[in-house]
Amino acid sequence: MILAAKNLTFCFLLFLSSSLSAQQWTLDSCLAYATEHNKTLLSQQQNQLTASIDKKTAWAQFAPEVEFVAGLDCYWQIPIQAFPAELLGGEAGTFVAVPTGTPLMGNYGVQARMKLVDAQVWQNIKLSALRQQAAQNEFQSLHRLLFRNVNMAFLAVQQQQENLDIIRKRYDNCAEIHNLIAQQFDRGLTDKISLNQSESLLKEREENRSVAESALQNALLDLKFWMGYPLDSELSISGDKIFRPVEYTTFHTELLPDYDVQKSKVDVAKQQNKFAIAGLYPTLNLKSGYGQSGFGEKSGQFDWYTSGFVGISLSIPVFSPTKAYSAKRQKYLIKQAEYDFSAYLDEQQKEYLQKTVLLNDALKSLQIQQYNVRLAEENERLSRRKIEKGIIDMVQFKQIQQDLTRSQETLNDSQIKYLKQYVEIQYLQSNE
C-alpha cells in the first residue's frame, strides 16, 4: 500500500514537471519571470534597501546617543600633584607634593549626547533622500533595460523558430525532389551524376537544418539568461508574434531610459555642494552625564562619589582650509555633472535618429528579401514540375536550390535586424 502511494506521488510530480516544461511562455510571462529571478535586478533591489537604511541613518543623527561607560585603573605609582605649601600652613613660595588618588580607582556611569543645531546634518538628510531616489531611478532604468533584453531575446527565439520551420519544410521538399530523381534514375531516365548531385543538395539542406537548430538553441539560452531561468531546463515559447506599430513622434528627452538616473547625478552633486558648505556653519550640541567614581586602597574597600552634569557645547569653525577647498571642489563637480548630462541627452538623441534610419533601411531590405524568397520558391516549384515530367537539368536545379538557401538566410538576417531596431526604438522612447 505504501509502495503504491509512493509510486502515485512520483507519477504526479513527474506529470507536474512535464506540464511546466511544456508550458507555452508568452512575452508577458517571460517578463514577469525575469522581474522576479534576474540576479542583476535582484542585486539592484538590495541597493534600494541600502539607500533606504542610509536615509534613516541620516535622520538618526538628531536622535540622542546614550552609552554606558565603566573603567577600573590600578596605579602602581600614584599620580602626584604639587600645591602651594602655604595652603597647608607651610612656608610661602614652596610647594607640597600631594598624591591625587589611591592605588585603585574606578568609575561607571551613563553619558548622553544630542545634536541641537547642525546644518551639515540637515544637508546630509536631504542628500540621503536624493541618493535613495537615485537608487530607485537606477532600479527602474535597469528594469527597463532588462525588459528590452528579454523582449529582444524573445523575438529572436520566435524568429529562429520560424526560420527552423521553414528550413525543415525546405528539407522535406528537397527530399521529395530527390526521391523523384531517384525514381527517374531507377527508370533509366537520368544518370548517376544527377542522382549524386541531388543527394549532395539534400545533405546541404540537412546541414542547414542542423545550423538552424543550433541557432535556435543559442537564442533560447540568451532568453533564459536574461530571464534568470535555469539554463539546463526546457523552455517553450509561444509562436504568436506581438508587434506594436512604431510611431515616429517628436523626440522627448524625458522618455529616455536613463533620463532620471543621469539627472539625479546633477541633483546629488548640487546637494553635496550644500553639504560641504554646511560644514563651515556653527554647531550646537546638548550633552549630559551621570556616574560614580570610586577610590580605594584594595579591592572591596572603595569609597564612591556621585557626579552628574548637563551642558551645551558650541563649535564655530574659524579656519579650515580643508573644508573650504572641499566646497570649492564641489562647484567643479556640479559643472562636470551638468556637462555629462547634456552630453548624454545629445548622444541619446543622435542614437534615436540613427535607429530610425536603420529601422527604415531594415524594413526596405526586409521587403526586398521577402520578394526574392517568393521568386526563389516559385523557381523551386517550376523546377519540380520539370523533374516530374522527366526534364532534369542539375546545373539549373542546383543553382535554384542555392539561390533559395541564400535568399532565405538573407531574409532571416533582415528580419532579425529589423526586430533589433524595432526593440531599440521602443526602448529609447517608450513610456512603459
C-alpha positions in Angstrom: 0.0 0.0 0.0 2.8 2.4 1.0 4.7 1.5 -2.2 1.7 2.2 -4.3 1.3 5.6 -2.6 4.9 6.4 -3.3 4.6 5.4 -7.0 1.5 7.6 -7.3 3.3 10.6 -5.7 6.2 10.1 -8.1 4.0 9.9 -11.1 2.2 13.1 -10.0 5.5 15.0 -9.6 6.7 13.7 -13.0 3.4 14.8 -14.6 3.7 18.3 -12.9 7.3 18.7 -14.1 6.3 17.7 -17.6 3.4 20.1 -17.6 5.6 23.0 -16.5 8.3 22.2 -19.1 5.6 22.0 -21.8 4.2 25.4 -20.8 3.9 27.9 -23.6 5.7 31.0 -22.4 4.3 34.3 -23.7 6.3 37.6 -23.7 4.4 38.8 -20.7 5.1 35.7 -18.6 8.8 35.8 -19.6 9.0 39.5 -18.5 7.2 38.7 -15.2 9.6 35.8 -14.5 12.6 38.0 -15.3 11.4 40.6 -12.8 11.5 38.0 -10.0 14.5 36.0 -10.9 17.1 38.1 -12.8 20.0 38.3 -10.4 21.3 41.7 -11.6 17.8 43.2 -10.9 17.7 41.4 -7.5 21.1 42.9 -6.6 19.8 46.4 -7.5 16.9 45.9 -5.2 19.3 45.4 -2.4 20.9 48.7 -3.3 17.5 50.3 -2.9 17.2 48.8 0.6 20.7 50.1 1.5 19.8 53.6 0.3 16.6 53.4 2.5 18.7 52.5 5.5 21.2 55.3 4.7 18.3 57.8 4.8 17.2 56.5 8.2 20.8 56.7 9.4 21.0 60.4 8.4 17.8 61.2 10.4 19.1 59.2 13.3 22.0 61.7 13.7 19.5 64.0 15.5 18.4 61.3 17.9 20.1 61.2 21.4 23.1 58.9 21.7 23.4 57.2 25.1 26.2 54.9 26.2 27.3 53.2 29.4 30.9 53.6 30.3 33.0 51.9 33.0 36.6 51.6 33.9 39.0 50.3 36.6 42.6 51.6 37.0 45.3 50.1 39.2 48.1 52.6 39.9 51.4 51.0 40.8 52.7 54.6 41.0 50.1 57.1 42.3 50.0 60.4 40.4 51.4 63.4 42.3 50.1 67.0 42.2 52.1 69.9 43.5 50.2 72.5 45.6 51.4 75.8 47.3 52.7 74.9 50.8 51.0 77.9 52.4 47.6 76.2 51.8 48.7 73.7 54.4 50.3 76.2 56.7 53.8 75.9 55.2 56.3 78.5 54.0 55.1 80.7 51.2 56.7 80.2 47.8 57.3 76.5 48.4 55.2 73.5 47.2 54.0 70.3 48.7 53.6 67.0 46.7 50.2 65.5 47.3 49.1 62.1 46.0 45.9 62.7 43.9 44.5 59.2 44.1 44.6 55.8 45.6 46.1 52.5 44.3 42.7 51.5 42.9 40.4 54.0 41.1 37.2 53.1 39.2 34.2 54.7 37.6 31.0 53.9 35.8 28.1 55.8 34.5 25.9 56.9 31.6 26.7 59.6 29.0 24.4 61.2 26.5 24.8 63.5 23.5 22.3 65.1 21.2 22.7 67.5 18.3 20.6 70.6 18.6 21.8 72.7 15.6 23.9 71.2 12.8 23.4 72.5 9.3 25.6 69.8 7.8 23.3 67.0 9.3 20.2 68.6 7.7 22.0 68.8 4.3 23.1 65.2 4.7 19.5 64.2 5.3 18.5 65.9 2.0 21.5 64.2 0.3 20.5 60.8 1.6 16.9 61.4 0.3 18.3 62.2 -3.2 20.5 59.1 -3.1 17.5 57.0 -2.2 15.6 58.5 -5.2 18.7 57.9 -7.4 18.8 54.2 -6.3 15.1 53.9 -7.3 15.8 55.5 -10.6 18.7 53.1 -11.3 16.4 50.2 -10.4 13.7 51.4 -12.9 16.4 52.0 -15.5 17.8 48.5 -15.1 14.3 47.1 -15.1 13.6 48.8 -18.4 16.9 47.6 -19.8 16.1 44.1 -18.7 12.7 44.3 -20.4 14.4 45.4 -23.6 16.8 42.5 -23.5 14.1 39.9 -22.7 11.9 41.4 -25.4 14.7 41.2 -28.0 15.7 37.7 -27.0 12.0 36.6 -27.1 11.5 37.9 -30.6 14.8 36.4 -31.7 13.7 33.0 -30.5 10.4 33.4 -32.3 12.3 34.3 -35.5 14.7 31.4 -35.2 11.7 29.0 -34.6 10.0 30.4 -37.7 13.3 30.1 -39.7 13.8 26.5 -38.5 10.2 25.5 -39.5 10.9 27.0 -43.0 14.2 25.2 -43.3 12.6 21.9 -42.3 9.9 22.3 -44.9 12.7 23.1 -47.4 14.4 19.9 -46.5 11.2 17.9 -46.9 10.7 19.4 -50.3 14.2 18.7 -51.3 13.8 15.1 -50.1 10.7 14.7 -52.2 12.5 16.0 -55.2 15.4 13.7 -54.5 13.0 10.8 -54.4 11.6 11.8 -57.8 15.1 12.0 -59.3 15.8 8.5 -57.7 12.7 7.2 -59.4 13.9 8.7 -62.7 17.2 7.0 -62.2 15.6 3.7 -61.5 13.7 4.0 -64.8 16.9 4.9 -66.6 15.7 8.4 -67.4 18.7 10.1 -65.7 22.3 9.2 -64.8 24.1 8.5 -61.6 25.7 12.0 -61.7 22.4 13.7 -61.4 21.4 11.4 -58.6 24.6 12.1 -56.7 24.2 15.8 -57.2 20.7 15.7 -55.9 21.9 13.7 -52.8 24.6 16.3 -52.2 22.0 19.1 -52.3 19.9 17.1 -49.8 22.9 16.8 -47.4 23.4 20.6 -47.7 19.7 21.0 -46.7 20.4 18.7 -43.8 23.3 20.8 -42.7 21.3 24.0 -42.9 18.7 22.4 -40.7 21.3 21.5 -38.1 22.7 25.1 -38.2 19.2 26.5 -37.7 18.6 24.1 -34.8 21.8 25.3 -33.1 20.8 29.0 -33.7 17.5 28.3 -32.0 19.2 26.7 -29.0 21.6 29.7 -28.7 18.7 32.1 -28.9 16.9 30.1 -26.2 20.0 30.3 -24.0 20.1 34.0 -24.4 16.4 34.3 -23.4 16.9 32.0 -20.4 19.9 34.1 -19.2 18.0 37.4 -19.2 15.0 35.7 -17.5 17.1 34.1 -14.8 15.6 30.8 -16.0 17.6 27.6 -15.3 19.8 27.2 -18.4 19.6 23.4 -18.4 15.8 23.4 -18.3 13.4 23.2 -21.2 11.7 26.4 -22.4 8.9 26.6 -25.0 7.6 29.9 -26.1 4.5 31.0 -27.9 4.8 31.5 -31.6 2.3 34.3 -31.7 4.2 37.4 -32.7 3.3 40.6 -30.9 4.1 43.8 -32.8 3.0 47.3 -31.9 3.5 49.8 -34.7 6.5 52.1 -34.3 5.2 55.6 -34.1 7.7 58.3 -35.1 7.0 61.2 -32.9 9.0 64.2 -31.6 12.0 63.2 -29.6 11.3 63.6 -25.9 14.3 63.6 -23.5 12.1 62.8 -20.5 11.2 59.4 -22.1 14.9 58.3 -22.3 15.5 55.1 -20.3 18.3 56.7 -18.1 17.0 60.2 -18.0 16.1 60.2 -14.3 19.4 58.4 -13.5 21.5 61.0 -15.3 19.5 63.9 -13.9 19.8 62.6 -10.4 23.6 62.8 -10.7 23.3 66.6 -11.2 20.9 66.9 -8.2 23.2 64.9 -6.0 26.3 67.0 -7.0 24.4 70.2 -6.1 23.3 68.8 -2.7 26.9 67.6 -2.0 28.0 71.2 -2.5 25.4 72.4 0.0 26.6 69.6 2.4 30.2 70.8 2.0 29.3 74.5 2.6 27.3 73.5 5.7 30.5 72.2 7.3 31.5 75.9 7.7 28.5 76.7 9.9 28.4 76.6 13.8 27.1 73.5 15.6 25.3 73.3 18.9 25.1 70.1 21.0 23.5 69.1 24.2 25.5 66.7 26.4 24.9 65.2 29.9 26.4 62.5 32.1 25.8 60.7 35.4 28.2 58.4 37.1 30.1 57.1 40.1 33.8 57.5 40.9 35.4 55.1 43.4 38.7 55.2 45.2 40.3 52.5 47.5 43.4 51.0 48.8 42.4 47.5 48.0 39.5 45.7 46.2 36.3 45.6 48.1 37.2 48.8 50.0 36.0 51.6 47.7 34.6 55.0 48.6 32.1 56.0 45.9 31.2 59.6 44.9 28.4 60.6 42.6 28.7 63.2 39.8 26.3 64.4 37.1 26.1 67.2 34.7 24.1 68.8 31.8 25.7 71.2 29.4 25.7 72.7 25.9 28.7 72.9 23.6 29.0 75.4 20.8 31.5 74.8 18.0 32.3 77.7 15.5 34.6 76.9 12.6 37.2 79.7 12.3 39.8 78.5 9.9 39.6 75.2 8.0 41.3 75.2 4.5 40.2 71.5 4.1 36.5 72.4 4.3 36.9 75.5 2.2 38.7 73.6 -0.6 36.1 70.8 -0.4 33.3 73.3 -1.0 35.2 74.8 -4.0 35.8 71.3 -5.4 32.1 70.5 -5.3 31.4 73.5 -7.6 33.6 72.0 -10.3 31.8 68.6 -9.8 28.4 70.3 -10.4 29.7 71.7 -13.7 31.0 68.3 -14.7 27.7 66.6 -13.9 25.8 69.2 -15.9 28.1 68.8 -18.9 27.8 64.9 -18.6 24.0 65.2 -18.5 23.9 67.5 -21.6 26.3 65.2 -23.5 24.1 62.2 -22.5 21.0 63.9 -24.0 22.8 64.8 -27.2 24.2 61.3 -27.6 20.8 59.6 -27.0 19.1 61.9 -29.5 21.7 61.0 -32.1 21.3 57.3 -31.3 17.5 57.6 -31.7 17.8 59.3 -35.0 20.3 56.7 -36.2 18.0 53.9 -35.1 15.1 55.4 -37.1 17.3 55.4 -40.2 18.4 51.9 -39.6 14.8 50.7 -39.0 13.7 52.2 -42.3 16.7 50.5 -44.1 15.9 47.2 -42.4 12.2 47.5 -43.4 13.2 48.1 -47.0 15.7 45.3 -47.0 13.1 43.0 -45.4 10.6 43.8 -48.2 13.2 43.1 -50.9 14.3 39.8 -49.4 10.7 38.7 -49.0 10.2 39.3 -52.7 13.4 37.4 -53.5 12.3 34.4 -51.5 9.0 34.3 -53.3 10.8 34.3 -56.6 13.2 31.5 -55.4 10.2 29.5 -54.1 8.5 29.9 -57.5 11.6 28.7 -59.3 11.8 25.7 -57.0 8.1 24.8 -57.8 8.8 25.2 -61.5 11.9 23.0 -61.4 10.0 20.3 -59.5 7.3 20.2 -62.3 10.1 19.8 -64.9 11.6 16.9 -62.9 8.1 15.3 -62.6 8.0 15.5 -66.4 11.4 13.8 -66.7 13.2 17.0 -67.6 16.3 17.1 -65.3 18.8 20.0 -65.5 21.0 19.5 -62.4 23.0 22.7 -63.1 19.9 24.7 -63.1 18.3 22.7 -60.2 21.4 23.2 -58.0 21.5 26.9 -58.8 17.9 27.2 -57.8 18.4 25.4 -54.5 21.4 27.6 -53.7 19.5 30.8 -54.6 16.7 29.7 -52.3 19.0 28.9 -49.4 20.9 32.2 -49.8 17.6 34.2 -50.1 16.2 32.5 -47.0 19.3 33.2 -45.0 19.4 36.8 -46.1 15.7 37.2 -45.3 16.3 35.7 -41.8 19.1 38.2 -41.2 17.0 41.1 -42.4 14.1 40.1 -40.1 16.5 39.9 -37.1 18.0 43.3 -37.9 14.5 44.7 -38.2 13.4 43.2 -34.9 16.5 44.6 -33.2 16.0 48.2 -34.4 12.3 47.9 -33.6 13.0 47.0 -30.0 15.8 49.6 -29.6 13.4 52.4 -30.7 10.8 51.2 -28.3 13.4 51.1 -25.5 14.6 54.6 -26.2 11.2 56.4 -26.4 8.7 54.1 -24.7 7.0 55.5 -21.6 6.2 52.0 -20.3 
